[in-house]
């Protein structure tokens, strides 16, 4: 992280030497954008904290451990779309699900929607991208995640078994 800060500082210095006025304008533009996104970002963090407190990993594991693969895939997609957790928590959770006998198709649906679809992050996406683009991005991400899950199920022989 320090390398990022140092690199940013050096590049900012070079920019200021090249054109001080444009550099100042760019900094003020960045500050205004940060102010605009700060409230939705904090709201997203609060929603995530509440969600993670109310729905622990064990509950997610129970919700995804269903016998019907198709229902499981849809449930996994829904839970993955709503849940927000970092990869270092999500991937071990997926490993636990696999060791409990969950189909790879279900794991694929869960992990892919978890990383690609963001219902809780929608306010921040809307602020950055606009409502229409944020909706299109999430819908396309969900469709791609379901396609990935179906391909995974086909490759592992789980689709029609």
N, CA, C and O of each residue as an XYZ file, in Angstrom:
644
protein
N       0.824     -1.187      0.000
C       0.000      0.000      0.000
C       0.869      1.252      0.000
O       0.524      2.263     -0.612
N       1.987      1.170      0.687
C       2.893      2.317      0.715
C       3.422      2.640     -0.679
O       3.619      3.806     -1.024
N       3.650      1.600     -1.473
C       4.134      1.820     -2.839
C       3.100      2.619     -3.636
O       3.453      3.492     -4.428
N       1.839      2.314     -3.418
C       0.769      3.042     -4.098
C       0.777      4.517     -3.694
O       0.660      5.398     -4.546
N       0.915      4.780     -2.402
C       0.957      6.164     -1.929
C       2.175      6.915     -2.467
O       2.070      8.065     -2.895
N       3.310      6.262     -2.441
C       4.541      6.889     -2.933
C       4.432      7.180     -4.427
O       4.780      8.269     -4.883
N       3.942      6.189     -5.188
C       3.786      6.367     -6.632
C       2.806      7.500     -6.936
O       3.055      8.320     -7.820
N       1.698      7.543     -6.207
C       0.713      8.602     -6.401
C       1.322      9.964     -6.087
O       1.105     10.925     -6.824
N       2.076     10.052     -5.005
C       2.721     11.311     -4.640
C       3.714     11.782     -5.692
O       3.760     12.966     -6.024
N       4.505     10.859     -6.213
C       5.492     11.200     -7.244
C       4.778     11.684     -8.508
O       5.147     12.707     -9.085
N       3.752     10.937     -8.934
C       3.013     11.329    -10.142
C       2.277     12.661     -9.950
O       2.180     13.460    -10.882
N       1.766     12.894     -8.748
C       1.118     14.174     -8.469
C       2.136     15.315     -8.532
O       1.839     16.399     -9.034
N       3.327     15.059     -8.021
C       4.395     16.064     -8.098
C       4.790     16.359     -9.538
O       4.968     17.517     -9.916
N       4.925     15.310    -10.339
C       5.262     15.499    -11.758
C       4.156     16.283    -12.457
O       4.433     17.171    -13.263
N       2.901     15.954    -12.147
C       1.772     16.667    -12.740
C       1.793     18.139    -12.339
O       1.531     19.012    -13.166
N       2.102     18.416    -11.082
C       2.139     19.805    -10.610
C       3.256     20.587    -11.288
O       3.100     21.771    -11.586
N       4.378     19.926    -11.529
C       5.478     20.592    -12.225
C       5.090     20.878    -13.677
O       5.398     21.942    -14.213
N       4.415     19.919    -14.302
C       4.041     20.071    -15.711
C       2.980     21.151    -15.892
O       3.091     21.992    -16.784
N       1.948     21.127    -15.043
C       0.885     22.119    -15.166
C       0.191     22.244    -13.814
O      -0.700     21.463    -13.480
N       0.610     23.227    -13.059
C       0.116     23.415    -11.696
C      -1.393     23.664    -11.668
O      -2.092     23.106    -10.822
N      -1.898     24.484    -12.570
C      -3.319     24.839    -12.585
C      -4.206     23.620    -12.862
O      -5.216     23.431    -12.185
N      -3.844     22.796    -13.842
C      -4.634     21.604    -14.146
C      -4.582     20.601    -12.995
O      -5.566     19.914    -12.721
N      -3.442     20.517    -12.328
C      -3.308     19.604    -11.193
C      -4.244     20.032    -10.062
O      -4.914     19.195     -9.457
N      -4.290     21.324     -9.782
C      -5.189     21.837     -8.739
C      -6.645     21.579     -9.117
O      -7.448     21.187     -8.270
N      -6.988     21.800    -10.390
C      -8.348     21.520    -10.851
C      -8.690     20.038    -10.690
O      -9.799     19.691    -10.285
N      -7.745     19.183    -11.006
C      -7.976     17.742    -10.883
C      -8.173     17.340     -9.427
O      -9.028     16.507     -9.125
N      -7.395     17.919     -8.528
C      -7.535     17.603     -7.098
C      -8.901     18.051     -6.600
O      -9.566     17.304     -5.882
N      -9.339     19.266     -6.966
C     -10.654     19.746     -6.537
C     -11.777     18.906     -7.143
O     -12.790     18.662     -6.488
N     -11.609     18.472     -8.360
C     -12.601     17.596     -8.989
C     -12.700     16.273     -8.220
O     -13.797     15.768     -7.979
N     -11.561     15.729     -7.843
C     -11.545     14.477     -7.081
C     -12.188     14.662     -5.711
O     -12.908     13.779     -5.244
N     -11.940     15.793     -5.065
C     -12.540     16.068     -3.757
C     -14.057     16.162     -3.876
O     -14.772     15.624     -3.031
N     -14.560     16.835     -4.908
C     -16.006     16.943     -5.120
C     -16.631     15.568     -5.369
O     -17.705     15.267     -4.849
N     -15.960     14.741     -6.161
C     -16.492     13.394     -6.427
C     -16.477     12.556     -5.156
O     -17.403     11.782     -4.912
N     -15.433     12.704     -4.345
C     -15.364     11.973     -3.078
C     -16.505     12.392     -2.163
O     -17.131     11.543     -1.528
N     -16.785     13.697     -2.086
C     -17.897     14.179     -1.268
C     -19.221     13.618     -1.755
O     -20.085     13.283     -0.944
N     -19.394     13.513     -3.053
C     -20.647     13.005     -3.611
C     -20.852     11.525     -3.314
O     -21.989     11.080     -3.156
N     -19.778     10.765     -3.238
C     -19.898      9.319     -3.059
C     -19.805      8.899     -1.592
O     -20.128      7.757     -1.266
N     -19.380      9.778     -0.716
C     -19.131      9.424      0.675
C     -20.373      8.910      1.397
O     -20.303      7.874      2.057
N     -21.500      9.599      1.293
C     -22.714      9.176      1.989
C     -23.209      7.811      1.505
O     -23.453      6.935      2.334
N     -23.367      7.597      0.193
C     -23.786      6.253     -0.244
C     -22.795      5.161      0.178
O     -23.203      4.043      0.491
N     -21.509      5.481      0.187
C     -20.502      4.501      0.581
C     -20.664      4.128      2.052
O     -20.628      2.946      2.395
N     -20.841      5.115      2.917
C     -21.047      4.825      4.336
C     -22.340      4.068      4.576
O     -22.387      3.180      5.427
N     -23.387      4.402      3.843
C     -24.640      3.662      3.959
C     -24.453      2.209      3.550
O     -25.002      1.305      4.181
N     -23.671      1.982      2.484
C     -23.395      0.622      2.045
C     -22.638     -0.142      3.137
O     -22.957     -1.297      3.419
N     -21.652      0.490      3.741
C     -20.883     -0.170      4.806
C     -21.790     -0.520      5.980
O     -21.667     -1.601      6.556
N     -22.689      0.376      6.336
C     -23.620      0.112      7.435
C     -24.540     -1.052      7.083
O     -24.757     -1.936      7.911
N     -25.087     -1.066      5.857
C     -25.950     -2.175      5.431
C     -25.209     -3.505      5.444
O     -25.757     -4.522      5.868
N     -23.976     -3.495      4.985
C     -23.171     -4.722      4.975
C     -22.926     -5.199      6.399
O     -23.038     -6.392      6.681
N     -22.594     -4.283      7.291
C     -22.338     -4.658      8.684
C     -23.585     -5.258      9.321
O     -23.504     -6.262     10.028
N     -24.736     -4.644      9.071
C     -25.992     -5.168      9.620
C     -26.284     -6.550      9.035
O     -26.647     -7.475      9.762
N     -26.122     -6.684      7.710
C     -26.367     -7.963      7.047
C     -25.446     -9.045      7.603
O     -25.898    -10.145      7.924
N     -24.156     -8.733      7.715
C     -23.192     -9.731      8.204
C     -23.453    -10.090      9.661
O     -23.178    -11.217     10.071
N     -23.975     -9.159     10.448
C     -24.291     -9.441     11.843
C     -25.529    -10.324     11.951
O     -25.555    -11.276     12.732
N     -26.547    -10.007     11.170
C     -27.812    -10.738     11.259
C     -27.758    -12.107     10.598
O     -28.461    -13.028     11.015
N     -26.923    -12.247      9.567
C     -26.857    -13.512      8.838
C     -25.423    -14.036      8.870
O     -24.611    -13.668      8.021
N     -25.108    -14.888      9.840
C     -23.747    -15.423      9.940
C     -23.462    -16.471      8.862
O     -24.372    -16.941      8.179
N     -22.195    -16.824      8.726
C     -21.769    -17.799      7.714
C     -22.460    -19.148      7.881
O     -22.750    -19.818      6.890
N     -22.729    -19.552      9.118
C     -23.390    -20.846      9.337
C     -24.797    -20.851      8.748
O     -25.255    -21.871      8.233
N     -25.479    -19.715      8.824
C     -26.818    -19.633      8.251
C     -26.758    -19.701      6.722
O     -27.619    -20.308      6.086
N     -25.741    -19.077      6.146
C     -25.559    -19.147      4.697
C     -25.306    -20.585      4.281
O     -25.866    -21.060      3.293
N     -24.457    -21.281      5.040
C     -24.164    -22.681      4.745
C     -25.437    -23.525      4.789
O     -25.650    -24.363      3.913
N     -26.284    -23.314      5.795
C     -27.535    -24.069      5.899
C     -28.479    -23.748      4.741
O     -29.133    -24.640      4.201
N     -28.546    -22.475      4.365
C     -29.447    -22.074      3.276
C     -29.032    -22.685      1.948
O     -29.878    -22.980      1.104
N     -27.743    -22.874      1.764
C     -27.255    -23.406      0.492
C     -27.190    -24.928      0.461
O     -26.960    -25.516     -0.596
N     -27.387    -25.562      1.591
C     -27.312    -27.021      1.653
C     -28.693    -27.631      1.429
O     -29.320    -28.142      2.357
N     -29.148    -27.569      0.195
C     -30.445    -28.142     -0.167
C     -30.218    -29.327     -1.096
O     -29.182    -29.423     -1.753
N     -31.193    -30.227     -1.146
C     -31.021    -31.430     -1.949
C     -31.325    -31.194     -3.433
O     -30.724    -31.847     -4.287
N     -32.237    -30.283     -3.756
C     -32.586    -29.988     -5.141
C     -31.529    -29.037     -5.723
O     -31.384    -27.903     -5.266
N     -30.793    -29.516     -6.737
C     -29.707    -28.708     -7.316
C     -30.205    -27.426     -7.956
O     -29.559    -26.385     -7.836
N     -31.332    -27.481     -8.626
C     -31.849    -26.292     -9.319
C     -32.296    -25.238     -8.321
O     -31.998    -24.054     -8.474
N     -33.021    -25.686     -7.288
C     -33.419    -24.770     -6.226
C     -32.178    -24.258     -5.488
O     -32.102    -23.089     -5.112
N     -31.223    -25.145     -5.293
C     -29.972    -24.748     -4.644
C     -29.213    -23.713     -5.445
O     -28.655    -22.772     -4.881
N     -29.189    -23.882     -6.769
C     -28.485    -22.921     -7.613
C     -29.165    -21.555     -7.559
O     -28.490    -20.528     -7.496
N     -30.489    -21.539     -7.584
C     -31.207    -20.263     -7.501
C     -31.011    -19.625     -6.127
O     -30.812    -18.414     -6.027
N     -31.067    -20.437     -5.068
C     -30.841    -19.924     -3.719
C     -29.424    -19.388     -3.584
O     -29.204    -18.319     -3.015
N     -28.458    -20.148     -4.118
C     -27.059    -19.711     -4.058
C     -26.862    -18.401     -4.807
O     -26.115    -17.531     -4.359
N     -27.528    -18.261     -5.942
C     -27.434    -17.028     -6.716
C     -28.026    -15.854     -5.950
O     -27.464    -14.759     -5.939
N     -29.161    -16.091     -5.315
C     -29.796    -15.028     -4.544
C     -28.936    -14.636     -3.339
O     -28.703    -13.451     -3.098
N     -28.469    -15.626     -2.591
C     -27.636    -15.345     -1.416
C     -26.337    -14.665     -1.839
O     -25.893    -13.717     -1.192
N     -25.731    -15.142     -2.916
C     -24.493    -14.532     -3.405
C     -24.699    -13.111     -3.887
O     -23.811    -12.272     -3.738
N     -25.862    -12.829     -4.464
C     -26.156    -11.481     -4.948
C     -26.351    -10.498     -3.809
O     -25.985     -9.328     -3.919
N     -26.928    -10.975     -2.715
C     -27.211    -10.102     -1.579
C     -26.025    -10.018     -0.629
O     -25.728     -8.953     -0.087
N     -25.355    -11.134     -0.431
C     -24.243    -11.167      0.523
C     -23.081    -10.332      0.001
O     -22.909    -10.147     -1.204
N     -22.309     -9.845      0.926
C     -21.113     -9.102      0.558
C     -20.028     -9.532      1.517
O     -20.066     -9.211      2.705
N     -19.078    -10.245      1.002
C     -17.964    -10.682      1.839
C     -16.723    -10.764      0.979
O     -16.804    -11.017     -0.223
N     -15.584    -10.552      1.590
C     -14.339    -10.615      0.822
C     -14.008    -12.047      0.427
O     -14.489    -13.007      1.031
N     -13.180    -12.165     -0.595
C     -12.803    -13.475     -1.100
C     -12.160    -14.364     -0.052
O     -12.365    -15.578     -0.065
N     -11.379    -13.780      0.862
C     -10.696    -14.613      1.857
C     -11.671    -15.228      2.859
O     -11.287    -16.121      3.614
N     -12.914    -14.775      2.880
C     -13.959    -15.424      3.676
C     -14.824    -16.303      2.775
O     -15.212    -17.405      3.162
N     -15.123    -15.811      1.575
C     -16.023    -16.528      0.668
C     -15.440    -17.859      0.203
O     -16.145    -18.868      0.189
N     -14.185    -17.874     -0.172
C     -13.614    -19.106     -0.723
C     -13.489    -20.220      0.317
O     -13.788    -21.368     -0.013
N     -13.067    -19.949      1.550
C     -13.126    -21.032      2.547
C     -14.554    -21.501      2.825
O     -14.782    -22.687      3.062
N     -15.515    -20.573      2.797
C     -16.913    -20.967      2.968
C     -17.335    -21.901      1.844
O     -18.029    -22.889      2.084
N     -16.920    -21.595      0.620
C     -17.202    -22.487     -0.515
C     -16.539    -23.842     -0.305
O     -17.121    -24.877     -0.628
N     -15.335    -23.839      0.229
C     -14.654    -25.096      0.532
C     -15.424    -25.928      1.548
O     -15.506    -27.149      1.419
N     -15.987    -25.273      2.557
C     -16.806    -25.973      3.558
C     -18.041    -26.571      2.889
O     -18.419    -27.709      3.169
N     -18.665    -25.797      2.006
C     -19.845    -26.298      1.300
C     -19.509    -27.515      0.447
O     -20.272    -28.481      0.406
N     -18.353    -27.466     -0.241
C     -17.926    -28.604     -1.064
C     -17.671    -29.823     -0.178
O     -18.071    -30.934     -0.525
N     -17.013    -29.623      0.951
C     -16.738    -30.761      1.842
C     -18.026    -31.321      2.447
O     -18.062    -32.482      2.854
N     -19.085    -30.506      2.509
C     -20.385    -30.988      2.981
C     -21.216    -31.605      1.866
O     -22.364    -31.993      2.084
N     -20.633    -31.697      0.658
C     -21.304    -32.380     -0.441
C     -22.109    -31.491     -1.371
O     -22.900    -31.993     -2.171
N     -21.925    -30.185     -1.283
C     -22.658    -29.287     -2.181
C     -22.141    -29.461     -3.604
O     -20.934    -29.590     -3.807
N     -23.024    -29.467     -4.581
C     -22.599    -29.599     -5.978
C     -21.754    -28.397     -6.418
O     -21.954    -27.275     -5.954
N     -20.826    -28.658     -7.306
C     -19.968    -27.587     -7.815
C     -20.783    -26.513     -8.543
O     -20.403    -25.343     -8.557
N     -21.887    -26.912     -9.137
C     -22.758    -25.966     -9.822
C     -23.287    -24.928     -8.830
O     -23.345    -23.739     -9.141
N     -23.668    -25.380     -7.646
C     -24.158    -24.493     -6.599
C     -23.045    -23.573     -6.107
O     -23.253    -22.373     -5.929
N     -21.879    -24.137     -5.893
C     -20.727    -23.351     -5.427
C     -20.360    -22.300     -6.469
O     -20.041    -21.160     -6.130
N     -20.407    -22.687     -7.717
C     -20.092    -21.758     -8.795
C     -21.090    -20.607     -8.822
O     -20.696    -19.449     -8.963
N     -22.378    -20.915     -8.688
C     -23.412    -19.873     -8.680
C     -23.209    -18.923     -7.499
O     -23.307    -17.705     -7.649
N     -22.928    -19.484     -6.334
C     -22.747    -18.671     -5.134
C     -21.525    -17.764     -5.241
O     -21.624    -16.555     -5.035
N     -20.378    -18.350     -5.563
C     -19.147    -17.551     -5.570
C     -19.127    -16.530     -6.708
O     -18.606    -15.428     -6.540
N     -19.682    -16.886     -7.849
C     -19.674    -15.957     -8.976
C     -20.607    -14.778     -8.723
O     -20.234    -13.633     -8.979
N     -21.811    -15.039     -8.225
C     -22.710    -13.920     -7.928
C     -22.178    -13.099     -6.762
O     -22.374    -11.885     -6.714
N     -21.514    -13.747     -5.838
C     -20.933    -13.038     -4.695
C     -19.927    -11.992     -5.152
O     -19.876    -10.891     -4.604
N     -19.131    -12.334     -6.149
C     -18.102    -11.415     -6.612
C     -18.590    -10.456     -7.699
O     -18.007     -9.387     -7.880
N     -19.657    -10.824     -8.429
C     -20.052    -10.022     -9.587
C     -21.329     -9.203     -9.401
O     -21.453     -8.119     -9.971
N     -22.272     -9.705     -8.618
C     -23.558     -9.030     -8.470
C     -23.582     -8.337     -7.113
O     -23.193     -8.929     -6.107
N     -24.028     -7.112     -7.082
C     -24.004     -6.370     -5.830
C     -25.295     -5.656     -5.528
O     -25.489     -4.516     -5.949
N     -26.181     -6.309     -4.806
C     -27.415     -5.645     -4.411
C     -27.121     -4.627     -3.313
O     -27.642     -3.512     -3.348
N     -26.295     -4.997     -2.342
C     -25.958     -4.061     -1.274
C     -25.062     -2.923     -1.755
O     -25.058     -1.845     -1.162
N     -24.318     -3.153     -2.807
C     -23.447     -2.096     -3.328
C     -24.130     -1.238     -4.379
O     -23.517     -0.326     -4.934
N     -25.403     -1.527     -4.657
C     -26.119     -0.802     -5.702
C     -26.136      0.719     -5.500
O     -25.952      1.446     -6.476
N     -26.350      1.236     -4.276
C     -26.341      2.694     -4.119
C     -25.029      3.343     -4.553
O     -25.034      4.422     -5.146
N     -23.924      2.699     -4.264
C     -22.627      3.249     -4.668
C     -22.465      3.149     -6.185
O     -21.995      4.090     -6.824
N     -22.852      2.015     -6.758
C     -22.785      1.863     -8.212
C     -23.662      2.889     -8.911
O     -23.272      3.465     -9.927
N     -24.847      3.111     -8.360
C     -25.759      4.087     -8.948
C     -25.139      5.485     -8.919
O     -25.287      6.251     -9.871
N     -24.446      5.815     -7.830
C     -23.827      7.134     -7.719
C     -22.700      7.297     -8.742
O     -22.531      8.374     -9.313
N     -21.937      6.238     -8.973
C     -20.821      6.313     -9.915
C     -21.263      6.144    -11.366
O     -20.838      6.892    -12.246
N     -22.121      5.151    -11.605
C     -22.444      4.752    -12.974
C     -23.783      5.268    -13.476
O     -24.010      5.329    -14.684
N     -24.666      5.638    -12.565
C     -26.024      5.991    -12.947
C     -26.931      4.782    -12.754
O     -26.471      3.641    -12.772
N     -28.209      5.038    -12.572
C     -29.154      3.959    -12.273
C     -29.244      2.937    -13.404
O     -29.170      1.733    -13.160
N     -29.402      3.410    -14.630
C     -29.583      2.504    -15.767
C     -28.373      1.586    -15.949
O     -28.530      0.376    -16.117
N     -27.185      2.148    -15.917
C     -25.972      1.353    -16.117
C     -25.767      0.374    -14.955
O     -25.357     -0.767    -15.170
N     -26.051      0.815    -13.731
C     -25.888     -0.076    -12.575
C     -26.843     -1.266    -12.661
O     -26.463     -2.394    -12.348
N     -28.083     -1.013    -13.086
C     -29.052     -2.108    -13.243
C     -28.604     -3.050    -14.353
O     -28.606     -4.268    -14.172
N     -28.224     -2.500    -15.489
C     -27.775     -3.336    -16.612
C     -26.559     -4.166    -16.202
O     -26.485     -5.354    -16.518
N     -25.602     -3.547    -15.499
C     -24.398     -4.264    -15.071
C     -24.759     -5.423    -14.158
O     -24.234     -6.524    -14.324
N     -25.649     -5.196    -13.194
C     -26.014     -6.252    -12.262
C     -26.814     -7.364    -12.936
O     -26.601     -8.540    -12.642
N     -27.726     -7.012    -13.829
C     -28.513     -8.037    -14.535
C     -27.604     -8.885    -15.426
O     -27.699    -10.112    -15.428
N     -26.727     -8.227    -16.180
C     -25.791     -8.978    -17.030
C     -24.855     -9.849    -16.193
O     -24.550    -10.980    -16.571
N     -24.405     -9.326    -15.070
C     -23.538    -10.110    -14.182
C     -24.268    -11.333    -13.647
O     -23.685    -12.413    -13.551
N     -25.538    -11.172    -13.299
C     -26.327    -12.310    -12.821
C     -26.483    -13.357    -13.914
O     -26.339    -14.553    -13.657
N     -26.775    -12.915    -15.131
C     -26.918    -13.858    -16.245
C     -25.610    -14.594    -16.532
O     -25.616    -15.800    -16.781
N     -24.492    -13.872    -16.497
C     -23.185    -14.505    -16.710
C     -22.899    -15.497    -15.586
O     -22.390    -16.589    -15.836
N     -23.223    -15.124    -14.352
C     -22.986    -16.023    -13.218
C     -23.810    -17.300    -13.355
O     -23.313    -18.392    -13.076
N     -25.066    -17.171    -13.782
C     -25.898    -18.363    -13.983
C     -25.365    -19.224    -15.126
O     -25.391    -20.452    -15.045
N     -24.887    -18.585    -16.184
C     -24.280    -19.318    -17.292
C     -23.030    -20.063    -16.828
O     -22.822    -21.222    -17.184
N     -22.208    -19.394    -16.037
C     -21.000    -20.043    -15.496
C     -21.393    -21.243    -14.639
O     -20.761    -22.297    -14.717
N     -22.440    -21.086    -13.818
C     -22.900    -22.194    -12.980
C     -23.388    -23.362    -13.826
O     -23.093    -24.517    -13.519
N     -24.133    -23.069    -14.890
C     -24.621    -24.135    -15.772
C     -23.470    -24.845    -16.482
O     -23.475    -26.071    -16.597
N     -22.491    -24.089    -16.953
C     -21.319    -24.689    -17.607
C     -20.545    -25.536    -16.596
O     -20.081    -26.627    -16.927
N     -20.406    -25.042    -15.383
C     -19.728    -25.819    -14.340
C     -20.484    -27.118    -14.076
O     -19.872    -28.181    -13.966
N     -21.808    -27.040    -13.975
C     -22.618    -28.229    -13.771
C     -22.487    -29.208    -14.920
O     -22.447    -30.419    -14.706
N     -22.421    -28.690    -16.142
C     -22.239    -29.558    -17.315
C     -20.870    -30.231    -17.284
O     -20.766    -31.436    -17.513
N     -19.818    -29.459    -17.002
C     -18.451    -30.003    -17.004
C     -18.245    -31.030    -15.890
O     -17.480    -31.980    -16.059
N     -18.912    -30.849    -14.768
C     -18.767    -31.812    -13.658
C     -19.837    -32.899    -13.691
O     -19.914    -33.714    -12.772
N     -20.659    -32.920    -14.732
C     -21.661    -33.971    -14.862
C     -22.814    -33.834    -13.880
O     -23.494    -34.819    -13.596
N     -23.046    -32.652    -13.361
C     -24.100    -32.451    -12.371
C     -25.385    -31.908    -12.982
O     -26.429    -31.900    -12.330
N     -25.318    -31.471    -14.182
C     -26.445    -30.774    -14.789
C     -27.659    -31.678    -14.978
O     -28.783    -31.265    -14.693
N     -27.453    -32.882    -15.447
C     -28.576    -33.759    -15.742
C     -28.593    -35.024    -14.902
O     -29.313    -35.971    -15.218
N     -27.815    -35.048    -13.849
C     -27.783    -36.261    -13.009
C     -28.816    -36.205    -11.919
O     -28.927    -37.139    -11.125
